[in-house]
Amino acid sequence: MKPFDDFLNSLSEKDLSEIIEKANEASNSIAQKSPDLPTRIGNQTTIASYQISIGLLKKYHEWISQEN
């Protein structure tokens, strides 16, 4: 199995920027639908964490599936 650190080192600034941009877009979208500040902050944190996790998982899946 490939070392996980190799995956982390394979991530480019562009990869991370794209993942974070999608998380920010989702976070901003959910903020408009949240009725009050505590709910908004909680929802934004949750959706940003989810989007970043999914983005990294997708990149990992692509990376681990590559043949050396």
C-alpha positions in Angstrom: 0.0 0.0 0.0 1.2 3.5 -0.8 2.2 5.7 2.2 -0.4 8.2 3.2 2.3 10.9 3.4 2.9 10.5 -0.3 -0.7 11.4 -0.9 -0.5 14.5 1.3 2.6 15.5 -0.6 0.9 15.0 -3.9 -1.7 17.7 -3.2 -1.0 20.9 -5.0 -2.0 24.4 -4.0 -4.5 24.3 -6.8 -6.1 21.1 -5.5 -6.5 22.5 -2.0 -7.8 25.9 -3.4 -10.4 24.1 -5.4 -11.5 22.0 -2.5 -11.7 25.0 -0.2 -13.5 27.1 -2.8 -16.3 24.5 -3.1 -16.5 24.4 0.7 -16.8 28.2 0.9 -19.5 28.2 -1.8 -21.5 25.6 0.1 -21.0 27.4 3.4 -22.2 30.7 2.0 -25.2 29.0 0.4 -26.3 27.4 3.7 -25.7 30.7 5.6 -28.5 32.4 3.6 -30.9 29.7 4.7 -30.0 29.8 8.4 -32.4 31.8 10.6 -30.1 32.9 13.4 -26.4 33.4 14.1 -25.7 30.3 16.2 -27.5 28.1 13.7 -25.7 29.8 10.8 -22.3 29.3 12.3 -23.0 25.7 13.2 -24.4 24.9 9.7 -21.5 26.7 8.0 -18.9 24.8 10.0 -20.6 21.5 9.4 -21.0 21.9 5.6 -17.5 23.3 5.2 -16.0 20.3 7.1 -18.2 17.9 5.0 -17.2 19.5 1.7 -13.5 19.5 2.6 -13.6 15.9 3.7 -15.4 14.7 0.6 -13.0 16.7 -1.6 -10.0 15.2 0.0 -11.5 11.7 -0.1 -12.1 12.1 -3.8 -8.5 13.1 -4.4 -7.3 10.2 -2.2 -9.5 7.7 -4.2 -8.0 9.0 -7.5 -4.5 8.9 -6.1 -4.7 5.4 -4.6 -6.2 4.1 -7.8 -3.3 5.3 -9.9 -0.8 2.7 -10.9 2.9 3.4 -10.2 
